[in-house]
Amino acid sequence: MMSRKIALFLTLLGVFMIFEWVNLGFNLADGHRTSFYVVHGVLIAVNVVLGAVLGVIGWKAFRRARGG
């Protein structure tokens, strides 16, 4: 059983990761090689999925710890 504090932390971490990596994707400057964009695109995709997974795990644990 996960505590509510840890569950809330995971949820907020997931939201932050999604926000931060999507923001990075929009802020990539032009003028780089294609490989630069491929690597950063893969990093962004993996981290957004990881953030979503952490957020869902945290949210479910938070609701379970709350009794809902």
PDB file of N, CA, C, O and CB in Angstrom:
ATOM      1  N   MET A   1       0.840  -1.182   0.000  1.00  0.00           N
ATOM      2  CA  MET A   1       0.000   0.000   0.000  1.00  0.00           C
ATOM      3  C   MET A   1       0.887   1.248   0.000  1.00  0.00           C
ATOM      4  O   MET A   1       1.820   1.363   0.795  1.00  0.00           O
ATOM      5  CB  MET A   1      -0.956  -0.003   1.221  1.00  0.00           C
ATOM      6  N   MET A   2       0.585   2.150  -0.880  1.00  0.00           N
ATOM      7  CA  MET A   2       1.358   3.379  -1.024  1.00  0.00           C
ATOM      8  C   MET A   2       0.708   4.479  -0.189  1.00  0.00           C
ATOM      9  O   MET A   2      -0.517   4.582  -0.129  1.00  0.00           O
ATOM     10  CB  MET A   2       1.457   3.804  -2.517  1.00  0.00           C
ATOM     11  N   SER A   3       1.539   5.302   0.457  1.00  0.00           N
ATOM     12  CA  SER A   3       0.992   6.397   1.244  1.00  0.00           C
ATOM     13  C   SER A   3       0.422   7.473   0.308  1.00  0.00           C
ATOM     14  O   SER A   3       0.758   7.534  -0.875  1.00  0.00           O
ATOM     15  CB  SER A   3       2.080   6.997   2.178  1.00  0.00           C
ATOM     16  N   ARG A   4      -0.436   8.307   0.865  1.00  0.00           N
ATOM     17  CA  ARG A   4      -1.053   9.366   0.067  1.00  0.00           C
ATOM     18  C   ARG A   4      -0.018  10.379  -0.408  1.00  0.00           C
ATOM     19  O   ARG A   4      -0.134  10.912  -1.512  1.00  0.00           O
ATOM     20  CB  ARG A   4      -2.142  10.071   0.872  1.00  0.00           C
ATOM     21  N   LYS A   5       0.986  10.648   0.412  1.00  0.00           N
ATOM     22  CA  LYS A   5       2.017  11.618   0.029  1.00  0.00           C
ATOM     23  C   LYS A   5       2.810  11.121  -1.167  1.00  0.00           C
ATOM     24  O   LYS A   5       3.071  11.880  -2.100  1.00  0.00           O
ATOM     25  CB  LYS A   5       2.960  11.896   1.205  1.00  0.00           C
ATOM     26  N   ILE A   6       3.190   9.865  -1.144  1.00  0.00           N
ATOM     27  CA  ILE A   6       3.951   9.300  -2.265  1.00  0.00           C
ATOM     28  C   ILE A   6       3.080   9.236  -3.508  1.00  0.00           C
ATOM     29  O   ILE A   6       3.549   9.527  -4.609  1.00  0.00           O
ATOM     30  CB  ILE A   6       4.485   7.893  -1.915  1.00  0.00           C
ATOM     31  N   ALA A   7       1.821   8.861  -3.345  1.00  0.00           N
ATOM     32  CA  ALA A   7       0.904   8.795  -4.484  1.00  0.00           C
ATOM     33  C   ALA A   7       0.710  10.181  -5.104  1.00  0.00           C
ATOM     34  O   ALA A   7       0.702  10.322  -6.327  1.00  0.00           O
ATOM     35  CB  ALA A   7      -0.456   8.211  -4.046  1.00  0.00           C
ATOM     36  N   LEU A   8       0.556  11.186  -4.268  1.00  0.00           N
ATOM     37  CA  LEU A   8       0.399  12.550  -4.770  1.00  0.00           C
ATOM     38  C   LEU A   8       1.684  13.017  -5.462  1.00  0.00           C
ATOM     39  O   LEU A   8       1.628  13.671  -6.504  1.00  0.00           O
ATOM     40  CB  LEU A   8       0.029  13.511  -3.618  1.00  0.00           C
ATOM     41  N   PHE A   9       2.825  12.684  -4.890  1.00  0.00           N
ATOM     42  CA  PHE A   9       4.107  13.022  -5.503  1.00  0.00           C
ATOM     43  C   PHE A   9       4.218  12.397  -6.889  1.00  0.00           C
ATOM     44  O   PHE A   9       4.616  13.079  -7.834  1.00  0.00           O
ATOM     45  CB  PHE A   9       5.271  12.556  -4.613  1.00  0.00           C
ATOM     46  N   LEU A  10       3.877  11.124  -7.034  1.00  0.00           N
ATOM     47  CA  LEU A  10       3.950  10.462  -8.335  1.00  0.00           C
ATOM     48  C   LEU A  10       3.011  11.114  -9.344  1.00  0.00           C
ATOM     49  O   LEU A  10       3.364  11.289 -10.510  1.00  0.00           O
ATOM     50  CB  LEU A  10       3.616   8.978  -8.195  1.00  0.00           C
ATOM     51  N   THR A  11       1.835  11.466  -8.893  1.00  0.00           N
ATOM     52  CA  THR A  11       0.879  12.128  -9.783  1.00  0.00           C
ATOM     53  C   THR A  11       1.425  13.468 -10.265  1.00  0.00           C
ATOM     54  O   THR A  11       1.390  13.768 -11.458  1.00  0.00           O
ATOM     55  CB  THR A  11      -0.469  12.331  -9.071  1.00  0.00           C
ATOM     56  N   LEU A  12       1.925  14.266  -9.336  1.00  0.00           N
ATOM     57  CA  LEU A  12       2.468  15.578  -9.706  1.00  0.00           C
ATOM     58  C   LEU A  12       3.722  15.443 -10.561  1.00  0.00           C
ATOM     59  O   LEU A  12       3.935  16.238 -11.476  1.00  0.00           O
ATOM     60  CB  LEU A  12       2.781  16.395  -8.453  1.00  0.00           C
ATOM     61  N   LEU A  13       4.545  14.456 -10.274  1.00  0.00           N
ATOM     62  CA  LEU A  13       5.732  14.207 -11.085  1.00  0.00           C
ATOM     63  C   LEU A  13       5.350  13.851 -12.515  1.00  0.00           C
ATOM     64  O   LEU A  13       5.964  14.340 -13.463  1.00  0.00           O
ATOM     65  CB  LEU A  13       6.575  13.089 -10.471  1.00  0.00           C
ATOM     66  N   GLY A  14       4.348  13.011 -12.673  1.00  0.00           N
ATOM     67  CA  GLY A  14       3.880  12.648 -14.005  1.00  0.00           C
ATOM     68  C   GLY A  14       3.372  13.855 -14.775  1.00  0.00           C
ATOM     69  O   GLY A  14       3.690  14.016 -15.953  1.00  0.00           O
ATOM     70  N   VAL A  15       2.589  14.704 -14.126  1.00  0.00           N
ATOM     71  CA  VAL A  15       2.063  15.910 -14.774  1.00  0.00           C
ATOM     72  C   VAL A  15       3.211  16.843 -15.155  1.00  0.00           C
ATOM     73  O   VAL A  15       3.226  17.398 -16.254  1.00  0.00           O
ATOM     74  CB  VAL A  15       1.059  16.641 -13.843  1.00  0.00           C
ATOM     75  N   PHE A  16       4.172  17.012 -14.247  1.00  0.00           N
ATOM     76  CA  PHE A  16       5.312  17.870 -14.526  1.00  0.00           C
ATOM     77  C   PHE A  16       6.126  17.348 -15.707  1.00  0.00           C
ATOM     78  O   PHE A  16       6.529  18.120 -16.577  1.00  0.00           O
ATOM     79  CB  PHE A  16       6.195  17.987 -13.293  1.00  0.00           C
ATOM     80  N   MET A  17       6.367  16.039 -15.737  1.00  0.00           N
ATOM     81  CA  MET A  17       7.154  15.454 -16.826  1.00  0.00           C
ATOM     82  C   MET A  17       6.482  15.678 -18.172  1.00  0.00           C
ATOM     83  O   MET A  17       7.139  16.044 -19.147  1.00  0.00           O
ATOM     84  CB  MET A  17       7.363  13.956 -16.591  1.00  0.00           C
ATOM     85  N   ILE A  18       5.187  15.460 -18.225  1.00  0.00           N
ATOM     86  CA  ILE A  18       4.471  15.663 -19.481  1.00  0.00           C
ATOM     87  C   ILE A  18       4.567  17.123 -19.907  1.00  0.00           C
ATOM     88  O   ILE A  18       4.884  17.416 -21.060  1.00  0.00           O
ATOM     89  CB  ILE A  18       2.993  15.236 -19.342  1.00  0.00           C
ATOM     90  N   PHE A  19       4.295  18.038 -18.980  1.00  0.00           N
ATOM     91  CA  PHE A  19       4.362  19.463 -19.300  1.00  0.00           C
ATOM     92  C   PHE A  19       5.754  19.858 -19.773  1.00  0.00           C
ATOM     93  O   PHE A  19       5.897  20.539 -20.789  1.00  0.00           O
ATOM     94  CB  PHE A  19       3.968  20.300 -18.085  1.00  0.00           C
ATOM     95  N   GLU A  20       6.774  19.435 -19.046  1.00  0.00           N
ATOM     96  CA  GLU A  20       8.144  19.856 -19.340  1.00  0.00           C
ATOM     97  C   GLU A  20       8.630  19.323 -20.683  1.00  0.00           C
ATOM     98  O   GLU A  20       9.251  20.065 -21.444  1.00  0.00           O
ATOM     99  CB  GLU A  20       9.081  19.394 -18.236  1.00  0.00           C
ATOM    100  N   TRP A  21       8.365  18.066 -20.992  1.00  0.00           N
ATOM    101  CA  TRP A  21       8.862  17.492 -22.241  1.00  0.00           C
ATOM    102  C   TRP A  21       8.087  17.988 -23.451  1.00  0.00           C
ATOM    103  O   TRP A  21       8.667  18.174 -24.521  1.00  0.00           O
ATOM    104  CB  TRP A  21       8.798  15.982 -22.181  1.00  0.00           C
ATOM    105  N   VAL A  22       6.789  18.205 -23.300  1.00  0.00           N
ATOM    106  CA  VAL A  22       6.019  18.780 -24.413  1.00  0.00           C
ATOM    107  C   VAL A  22       6.487  20.206 -24.669  1.00  0.00           C
ATOM    108  O   VAL A  22       6.615  20.627 -25.819  1.00  0.00           O
ATOM    109  CB  VAL A  22       4.490  18.755 -24.111  1.00  0.00           C
ATOM    110  N   ASN A  23       6.742  20.946 -23.593  1.00  0.00           N
ATOM    111  CA  ASN A  23       7.259  22.305 -23.724  1.00  0.00           C
ATOM    112  C   ASN A  23       8.616  22.289 -24.434  1.00  0.00           C
ATOM    113  O   ASN A  23       8.864  23.130 -25.299  1.00  0.00           O
ATOM    114  CB  ASN A  23       7.384  22.974 -22.335  1.00  0.00           C
ATOM    115  N   LEU A  24       9.481  21.364 -24.090  1.00  0.00           N
ATOM    116  CA  LEU A  24      10.772  21.247 -24.768  1.00  0.00           C
ATOM    117  C   LEU A  24      10.574  20.981 -26.255  1.00  0.00           C
ATOM    118  O   LEU A  24      11.278  21.549 -27.090  1.00  0.00           O
ATOM    119  CB  LEU A  24      11.615  20.126 -24.136  1.00  0.00           C
ATOM    120  N   GLY A  25       9.625  20.126 -26.580  1.00  0.00           N
ATOM    121  CA  GLY A  25       9.365  19.824 -27.984  1.00  0.00           C
ATOM    122  C   GLY A  25       8.977  21.048 -28.781  1.00  0.00           C
ATOM    123  O   GLY A  25       9.382  21.201 -29.933  1.00  0.00           O
ATOM    124  N   PHE A  26       8.190  21.923 -28.171  1.00  0.00           N
ATOM    125  CA  PHE A  26       7.781  23.145 -28.873  1.00  0.00           C
ATOM    126  C   PHE A  26       8.906  24.168 -28.952  1.00  0.00           C
ATOM    127  O   PHE A  26       8.888  25.044 -29.816  1.00  0.00           O
ATOM    128  CB  PHE A  26       6.577  23.765 -28.184  1.00  0.00           C
ATOM    129  N   ASN A  27       9.879  24.065 -28.063  1.00  0.00           N
ATOM    130  CA  ASN A  27      10.945  25.060 -28.014  1.00  0.00           C
ATOM    131  C   ASN A  27      12.226  24.652 -28.729  1.00  0.00           C
ATOM    132  O   ASN A  27      13.217  25.380 -28.668  1.00  0.00           O
ATOM    133  CB  ASN A  27      11.261  25.364 -26.603  1.00  0.00           C
ATOM    134  N   LEU A  28      12.231  23.518 -29.399  1.00  0.00           N
ATOM    135  CA  LEU A  28      13.428  23.124 -30.136  1.00  0.00           C
ATOM    136  C   LEU A  28      13.653  24.097 -31.284  1.00  0.00           C
ATOM    137  O   LEU A  28      12.740  24.387 -32.057  1.00  0.00           O
ATOM    138  CB  LEU A  28      13.304  21.669 -30.665  1.00  0.00           C
ATOM    139  N   ALA A  29      14.875  24.594 -31.385  1.00  0.00           N
ATOM    140  CA  ALA A  29      15.208  25.587 -32.408  1.00  0.00           C
ATOM    141  C   ALA A  29      15.428  24.917 -33.760  1.00  0.00           C
ATOM    142  O   ALA A  29      15.772  23.738 -33.835  1.00  0.00           O
ATOM    143  CB  ALA A  29      16.459  26.381 -32.000  1.00  0.00           C
ATOM    144  N   ASP A  30      15.227  25.676 -34.807  1.00  0.00           N
ATOM    145  CA  ASP A  30      15.474  25.180 -36.165  1.00  0.00           C
ATOM    146  C   ASP A  30      16.971  25.214 -36.451  1.00  0.00           C
ATOM    147  O   ASP A  30      17.740  25.870 -35.749  1.00  0.00           O
ATOM    148  CB  ASP A  30      14.696  26.022 -37.218  1.00  0.00           C
ATOM    149  N   GLY A  31      17.364  24.498 -37.491  1.00  0.00           N
ATOM    150  CA  GLY A  31      18.729  24.562 -37.950  1.00  0.00           C
ATOM    151  C   GLY A  31      19.615  23.413 -37.519  1.00  0.00           C
ATOM    152  O   GLY A  31      20.825  23.444 -37.744  1.00  0.00           O
ATOM    153  N   HIS A  32      19.033  22.404 -36.905  1.00  0.00           N
ATOM    154  CA  HIS A  32      19.829  21.251 -36.504  1.00  0.00           C
ATOM    155  C   HIS A  32      19.708  20.148 -37.546  1.00  0.00           C
ATOM    156  O   HIS A  32      18.860  20.198 -38.437  1.00  0.00           O
ATOM    157  CB  HIS A  32      19.389  20.737 -35.119  1.00  0.00           C
ATOM    158  N   ARG A  33      20.571  19.158 -37.412  1.00  0.00           N
ATOM    159  CA  ARG A  33      20.493  18.003 -38.297  1.00  0.00           C
ATOM    160  C   ARG A  33      19.260  17.175 -37.968  1.00  0.00           C
ATOM    161  O   ARG A  33      18.684  17.292 -36.887  1.00  0.00           O
ATOM    162  CB  ARG A  33      21.765  17.144 -38.184  1.00  0.00           C
ATOM    163  N   THR A  34      18.870  16.342 -38.915  1.00  0.00           N
ATOM    164  CA  THR A  34      17.695  15.492 -38.722  1.00  0.00           C
ATOM    165  C   THR A  34      17.883  14.555 -37.541  1.00  0.00           C
ATOM    166  O   THR A  34      16.932  14.295 -36.803  1.00  0.00           O
ATOM    167  CB  THR A  34      17.406  14.685 -39.986  1.00  0.00           C
ATOM    168  N   SER A  35      19.089  14.046 -37.349  1.00  0.00           N
ATOM    169  CA  SER A  35      19.341  13.117 -36.240  1.00  0.00           C
ATOM    170  C   SER A  35      19.055  13.775 -34.884  1.00  0.00           C
ATOM    171  O   SER A  35      18.595  13.107 -33.958  1.00  0.00           O
ATOM    172  CB  SER A  35      20.797  12.618 -36.285  1.00  0.00           C
ATOM    173  N   PHE A  36      19.320  15.062 -34.766  1.00  0.00           N
ATOM    174  CA  PHE A  36      19.027  15.795 -33.535  1.00  0.00           C
ATOM    175  C   PHE A  36      17.536  15.724 -33.217  1.00  0.00           C
ATOM    176  O   PHE A  36      17.150  15.467 -32.077  1.00  0.00           O
ATOM    177  CB  PHE A  36      19.481  17.266 -33.656  1.00  0.00           C
ATOM    178  N   TYR A  37      16.708  15.952 -34.223  1.00  0.00           N
ATOM    179  CA  TYR A  37      15.260  15.930 -34.014  1.00  0.00           C
ATOM    180  C   TYR A  37      14.735  14.519 -33.780  1.00  0.00           C
ATOM    181  O   TYR A  37      13.782  14.330 -33.025  1.00  0.00           O
ATOM    182  CB  TYR A  37      14.553  16.547 -35.205  1.00  0.00           C
ATOM    183  N   VAL A  38      15.346  13.532 -34.418  1.00  0.00           N
ATOM    184  CA  VAL A  38      14.931  12.144 -34.201  1.00  0.00           C
ATOM    185  C   VAL A  38      15.218  11.743 -32.763  1.00  0.00           C
ATOM    186  O   VAL A  38      14.353  11.191 -32.082  1.00  0.00           O
ATOM    187  CB  VAL A  38      15.652  11.190 -35.184  1.00  0.00           C
ATOM    188  N   VAL A  39      16.429  12.018 -32.304  1.00  0.00           N
ATOM    189  CA  VAL A  39      16.802  11.648 -30.931  1.00  0.00           C
ATOM    190  C   VAL A  39      15.918  12.370 -29.916  1.00  0.00           C
ATOM    191  O   VAL A  39      15.421  11.748 -28.978  1.00  0.00           O
ATOM    192  CB  VAL A  39      18.287  11.975 -30.667  1.00  0.00           C
ATOM    193  N   HIS A  40      15.720  13.659 -30.092  1.00  0.00           N
ATOM    194  CA  HIS A  40      14.893  14.405 -29.151  1.00  0.00           C
ATOM    195  C   HIS A  40      13.415  14.000 -29.247  1.00  0.00           C
ATOM    196  O   HIS A  40      12.703  14.002 -28.242  1.00  0.00           O
ATOM    197  CB  HIS A  40      15.041  15.906 -29.402  1.00  0.00           C
ATOM    198  N   GLY A  41      12.967  13.662 -30.432  1.00  0.00           N
ATOM    199  CA  GLY A  41      11.601  13.166 -30.574  1.00  0.00           C
ATOM    200  C   GLY A  41      11.384  11.873 -29.823  1.00  0.00           C
ATOM    201  O   GLY A  41      10.353  11.690 -29.176  1.00  0.00           O
ATOM    202  N   VAL A  42      12.359  10.968 -29.906  1.00  0.00           N
ATOM    203  CA  VAL A  42      12.263   9.699 -29.167  1.00  0.00           C
ATOM    204  C   VAL A  42      12.307   9.973 -27.663  1.00  0.00           C
ATOM    205  O   VAL A  42      11.522   9.397 -26.910  1.00  0.00           O
ATOM    206  CB  VAL A  42      13.414   8.727 -29.577  1.00  0.00           C
ATOM    207  N   LEU A  43      13.208  10.840 -27.222  1.00  0.00           N
ATOM    208  CA  LEU A  43      13.280  11.183 -25.796  1.00  0.00           C
ATOM    209  C   LEU A  43      11.969  11.779 -25.301  1.00  0.00           C
ATOM    210  O   LEU A  43      11.489  11.429 -24.223  1.00  0.00           O
ATOM    211  CB  LEU A  43      14.426  12.166 -25.542  1.00  0.00           C
ATOM    212  N   ILE A  44      11.398  12.672 -26.083  1.00  0.00           N
ATOM    213  CA  ILE A  44      10.134  13.300 -25.697  1.00  0.00           C
ATOM    214  C   ILE A  44       9.026  12.259 -25.616  1.00  0.00           C
ATOM    215  O   ILE A  44       8.263  12.243 -24.649  1.00  0.00           O
ATOM    216  CB  ILE A  44       9.752  14.409 -26.694  1.00  0.00           C
ATOM    217  N   ALA A  45       8.928  11.393 -26.617  1.00  0.00           N
ATOM    218  CA  ALA A  45       7.872  10.381 -26.627  1.00  0.00           C
ATOM    219  C   ALA A  45       7.994   9.432 -25.436  1.00  0.00           C
ATOM    220  O   ALA A  45       7.004   9.139 -24.766  1.00  0.00           O
ATOM    221  CB  ALA A  45       7.916   9.587 -27.932  1.00  0.00           C
ATOM    222  N   VAL A  46       9.196   8.959 -25.179  1.00  0.00           N
ATOM    223  CA  VAL A  46       9.401   8.024 -24.071  1.00  0.00           C
ATOM    224  C   VAL A  46       9.080   8.692 -22.738  1.00  0.00           C
ATOM    225  O   VAL A  46       8.434   8.083 -21.885  1.00  0.00           O
ATOM    226  CB  VAL A  46      10.848   7.499 -24.066  1.00  0.00           C
ATOM    227  N   ASN A  47       9.515   9.919 -22.548  1.00  0.00           N
ATOM    228  CA  ASN A  47       9.285  10.590 -21.278  1.00  0.00           C
ATOM    229  C   ASN A  47       7.834  11.008 -21.079  1.00  0.00           C
ATOM    230  O   ASN A  47       7.358  11.039 -19.944  1.00  0.00           O
ATOM    231  CB  ASN A  47      10.171  11.794 -21.175  1.00  0.00           C
ATOM    232  N   VAL A  48       7.128  11.326 -22.141  1.00  0.00           N
ATOM    233  CA  VAL A  48       5.697  11.628 -22.008  1.00  0.00           C
ATOM    234  C   VAL A  48       4.927  10.369 -21.619  1.00  0.00           C
ATOM    235  O   VAL A  48       4.037  10.421 -20.771  1.00  0.00           O
ATOM    236  CB  VAL A  48       5.135  12.216 -23.327  1.00  0.00           C
ATOM    237  N   VAL A  49       5.268   9.243 -22.236  1.00  0.00           N
ATOM    238  CA  VAL A  49       4.620   7.972 -21.867  1.00  0.00           C
ATOM    239  C   VAL A  49       4.958   7.616 -20.418  1.00  0.00           C
ATOM    240  O   VAL A  49       4.078   7.211 -19.659  1.00  0.00           O
ATOM    241  CB  VAL A  49       5.067   6.821 -22.826  1.00  0.00           C
ATOM    242  N   LEU A  50       6.217   7.764 -20.033  1.00  0.00           N
ATOM    243  CA  LEU A  50       6.620   7.480 -18.661  1.00  0.00           C
ATOM    244  C   LEU A  50       5.894   8.396 -17.678  1.00  0.00           C
ATOM    245  O   LEU A  50       5.452   7.944 -16.622  1.00  0.00           O
ATOM    246  CB  LEU A  50       8.137   7.636 -18.507  1.00  0.00           C
ATOM    247  N   GLY A  51       5.769   9.667 -18.015  1.00  0.00           N
ATOM    248  CA  GLY A  51       5.035  10.594 -17.167  1.00  0.00           C
ATOM    249  C   GLY A  51       3.573  10.204 -17.026  1.00  0.00           C
ATOM    250  O   GLY A  51       3.002  10.296 -15.940  1.00  0.00           O
ATOM    251  N   ALA A  52       2.969   9.768 -18.122  1.00  0.00           N
ATOM    252  CA  ALA A  52       1.571   9.333 -18.074  1.00  0.00           C
ATOM    253  C   ALA A  52       1.412   8.099 -17.199  1.00  0.00           C
ATOM    254  O   ALA A  52       0.463   8.005 -16.420  1.00  0.00           O
ATOM    255  CB  ALA A  52       1.049   9.045 -19.486  1.00  0.00           C
ATOM    256  N   VAL A  53       2.334   7.153 -17.322  1.00  0.00           N
ATOM    257  CA  VAL A  53       2.278   5.940 -16.502  1.00  0.00           C
ATOM    258  C   VAL A  53       2.433   6.292 -15.021  1.00  0.00           C
ATOM    259  O   VAL A  53       1.670   5.801 -14.189  1.00  0.00           O
ATOM    260  CB  VAL A  53       3.377   4.937 -16.934  1.00  0.00           C
ATOM    261  N   LEU A  54       3.403   7.130 -14.687  1.00  0.00           N
ATOM    262  CA  LEU A  54       3.590   7.537 -13.293  1.00  0.00           C
ATOM    263  C   LEU A  54       2.361   8.275 -12.770  1.00  0.00           C
ATOM    264  O   LEU A  54       1.938   8.059 -11.635  1.00  0.00           O
ATOM    265  CB  LEU A  54       4.837   8.425 -13.156  1.00  0.00           C
ATOM    266  N   GLY A  55       1.795   9.138 -13.592  1.00  0.00           N
ATOM    267  CA  GLY A  55       0.600   9.866 -13.176  1.00  0.00           C
ATOM    268  C   GLY A  55      -0.576   8.954 -12.909  1.00  0.00           C
ATOM    269  O   GLY A  55      -1.296   9.146 -11.929  1.00  0.00           O
ATOM    270  N   VAL A  56      -0.785   7.967 -13.762  1.00  0.00           N
ATOM    271  CA  VAL A  56      -1.903   7.031 -13.570  1.00  0.00           C
ATOM    272  C   VAL A  56      -1.678   6.176 -12.327  1.00  0.00           C
ATOM    273  O   VAL A  56      -2.604   5.969 -11.543  1.00  0.00           O
ATOM    274  CB  VAL A  56      -2.077   6.128 -14.813  1.00  0.00           C
ATOM    275  N   ILE A  57      -0.465   5.682 -12.143  1.00  0.00           N
ATOM    276  CA  ILE A  57      -0.164   4.879 -10.947  1.00  0.00           C
ATOM    277  C   ILE A  57      -0.379   5.706  -9.688  1.00  0.00           C
ATOM    278  O   ILE A  57      -0.999   5.246  -8.730  1.00  0.00           O
ATOM    279  CB  ILE A  57       1.290   4.346 -10.993  1.00  0.00           C
ATOM    280  N   GLY A  58       0.139   6.932  -9.698  1.00  0.00           N
ATOM    281  CA  GLY A  58      -0.027   7.796  -8.537  1.00  0.00           C
ATOM    282  C   GLY A  58      -1.473   8.142  -8.263  1.00  0.00           C
ATOM    283  O   GLY A  58      -1.907   8.134  -7.111  1.00  0.00           O
ATOM    284  N   TRP A  59      -2.226   8.447  -9.309  1.00  0.00           N
ATOM    285  CA  TRP A  59      -3.635   8.817  -9.134  1.00  0.00           C
ATOM    286  C   TRP A  59      -4.450   7.648  -8.589  1.00  0.00           C
ATOM    287  O   TRP A  59      -5.266   7.826  -7.684  1.00  0.00           O
ATOM    288  CB  TRP A  59      -4.232   9.293 -10.465  1.00  0.00           C
ATOM    289  N   LYS A  60      -4.231   6.454  -9.139  1.00  0.00           N
ATOM    290  CA  LYS A  60      -4.949   5.275  -8.644  1.00  0.00           C
ATOM    291  C   LYS A  60      -4.590   4.978  -7.195  1.00  0.00           C
ATOM    292  O   LYS A  60      -5.463   4.644  -6.394  1.00  0.00           O
ATOM    293  CB  LYS A  60      -4.641   4.055  -9.519  1.00  0.00           C
ATOM    294  N   ALA A  61      -3.318   5.096  -6.855  1.00  0.00           N
ATOM    295  CA  ALA A  61      -2.893   4.846  -5.472  1.00  0.00           C
ATOM    296  C   ALA A  61      -3.465   5.908  -4.537  1.00  0.00           C
ATOM    297  O   ALA A  61      -3.851   5.599  -3.409  1.00  0.00           O
ATOM    298  CB  ALA A  61      -1.350   4.824  -5.372  1.00  0.00           C
ATOM    299  N   PHE A  62      -3.522   7.155  -4.998  1.00  0.00           N
ATOM    300  CA  PHE A  62      -4.089   8.230  -4.182  1.00  0.00           C
ATOM    301  C   PHE A  62      -5.559   7.976  -3.902  1.00  0.00           C
ATOM    302  O   PHE A  62      -6.016   8.142  -2.771  1.00  0.00           O
ATOM    303  CB  PHE A  62      -3.912   9.585  -4.875  1.00  0.00           C
ATOM    304  N   ARG A  63      -6.297   7.578  -4.918  1.00  0.00           N
ATOM    305  CA  ARG A  63      -7.728   7.294  -4.727  1.00  0.00           C
ATOM    306  C   ARG A  63      -7.951   6.097  -3.823  1.00  0.00           C
ATOM    307  O   ARG A  63      -8.872   6.092  -3.007  1.00  0.00           O
ATOM    308  CB  ARG A  63      -8.405   7.051  -6.069  1.00  0.00           C
ATOM    309  N   ARG A  64      -7.095   5.065  -3.967  1.00  0.00           N
ATOM    310  CA  ARG A  64      -7.211   3.882  -3.127  1.00  0.00           C
ATOM    311  C   ARG A  64      -6.887   4.199  -1.674  1.00  0.00           C
ATOM    312  O   ARG A  64      -7.563   3.706  -0.771  1.00  0.00           O
ATOM    313  CB  ARG A  64      -6.295   2.783  -3.638  1.00  0.00           C
ATOM    314  N   ALA A  65      -5.863   5.016  -1.433  1.00  0.00           N
ATOM    315  CA  ALA A  65      -5.476   5.390  -0.071  1.00  0.00           C
ATOM    316  C   ALA A  65      -6.525   6.274   0.582  1.00  0.00           C
ATOM    317  O   ALA A  65      -6.672   6.285   1.804  1.00  0.00           O
ATOM    318  CB  ALA A  65      -4.130   6.104  -0.078  1.00  0.00           C
ATOM    319  N   ARG A  66      -7.242   7.005  -0.236  1.00  0.00           N
ATOM    320  CA  ARG A  66      -8.287   7.905   0.255  1.00  0.00           C
ATOM    321  C   ARG A  66      -9.556   7.138   0.593  1.00  0.00           C
ATOM    322  O   ARG A  66     -10.401   7.621   1.346  1.00  0.00           O
ATOM    323  CB  ARG A  66      -8.591   8.988  -0.783  1.00  0.00           C
ATOM    324  N   GLY A  67      -9.686   5.939   0.033  1.00  0.00           N
ATOM    325  CA  GLY A  67     -10.868   5.141   0.276  1.00  0.00           C
ATOM    326  C   GLY A  67     -11.941   5.319  -0.775  1.00  0.00           C
ATOM    327  O   GLY A  67     -13.107   4.998  -0.548  1.00  0.00           O
ATOM    328  N   GLY A  68     -11.534   5.845  -1.955  1.00  0.00           N
ATOM    329  CA  GLY A  68     -12.516   6.126  -2.996  1.00  0.00           C
ATOM    330  C   GLY A  68     -12.366   5.267  -4.109  1.00  0.00           C
ATOM    331  O   GLY A  68     -13.120   5.373  -5.077  1.00  0.00           O
TER     332      GLY A  68
END
